[in-house]
Amino acid sequence: MPEEVLALVSARSGHFLLESGHHGDLWLDLDTLSWRPVRLQPLAAELARRLGGHGVDVVCGPLVGGALVAQLVATALDAAFVHAERSVAGAVAYRIPNALRERLRCRRVAVVDDVVNAGSAVRGTLADLRVCGAVPVAIGALLLLGAAAERLTEDETLPVERLAVRPSGLWPAAACPLCSEGVPLERPHPPSSAGGSGGAGRLPF
C-alpha cells in the first residue's frame, strides 16, 4: 500500500515555505493524486477500512485535497460527508460551512486529509468541528511526512490511521538549518483556491 500511495505523487527536494509557516525540505505535487480517481479509490477504501472501527458517523476533509479523499472515504463507509474551508485572512484556520454546522452536533467525526506534514489543516478542521459540537474520534491520511503522526497524537490524543509514511524535514522558520546554510527559500504562488498553496501543485500542510 505505501508504494501505491507514493506512486500517485511526484516529489522534489529543496527548501520550501509551507502553509503553516514552517520550512520543509520536500515538495509534493499533490494535485496529481486526483488525476485518475480510479487509482485513488482503492486507497480510500483501505483507509475507510482502517477508520471503520472508530464508529464514524461523518467524514470531514479540509479543502482542497483532503476533501476529495474524505468524500471517497465517506462513500466507502456509507457515512455523511462535510468539508472545511480555509480562511483567507490571518492565521491558518478552517471552517465548516454554515449550512452543515448544526448537523454535526454530537456526531462522531473522522478528519481525513490527503497528506499530513505540519498538520495545520487537520488541527484547524478539528478546532472548528469542536465549536460545532462534533465529537472527533480519529484522523486519517494517505501519507504522513516525517513525525506528523507523532505530533498529532501528542497534541490531539486521537488515533491516526495512515497508509504510508515518508521521511521529511520540517522546522520552525527561526530554527531552519537550510536557512542557516543559505539555501534559497522557495515560496509557493498565492493560493488558487481555498486550500491550495500554488498553481503547479500543492504543498503538504
C-alpha positions, 0 to 999 in steps of 0.5 A: 500500500505505501508504494501505491500511495507514493506512486500517485505523487511526484516529489522534489527536494529543496527548501520550501515555505509551507502553509503553516509557516514552517520550512520543509525540505520536500515538495509534493505535487499533490494535485496529481493524486486526483488525476485518475480517481480510479487509482485513488479509490482503492486507497480510500477504501483501505483507509475507510477500512482502517477508520471503520472501527472508530464508529464514524458517523461523518467524514470531514476533509479540509479543502482542497485535497483532503476533501476529495479523499474524505468524500471517497472515504465517506462513500466507502463507509456509507457515512455523511460527508462535510468539508472545511474551508480555509480562511483567507485572512490571518492565521491558518484556520478552517471552517465548516460551512454554515449550512452543515454546522448544526448537523454535526452536533454530537456526531462522531467525526473522522478528519481525513486529509490527503497528506499530513506534514505540519498538520495545520489543516487537520488541527484547524478542521478539528478546532472548528468541528469542536465549536460545532459540537462534533465529537472527533474520534480519529484522523486519517491520511494517505501519507504522513511526512516525517513525525506528523503522526507523532505530533498529532497524537501528542497534541490531539490524543486521537488515533491516526490511521495512515497508509504510508509514511515518508521521511521529511524535514520540517522546522520552525522558520527561526530554527531552519538549518537550510536557512542557516546554510543559505539555501534559497527559500522557495515560496509557493504562488498565492493560493488558487483556491481555498486550500491550495498553496500554488498553481503547479501543485500543492504543498503538504500542510 
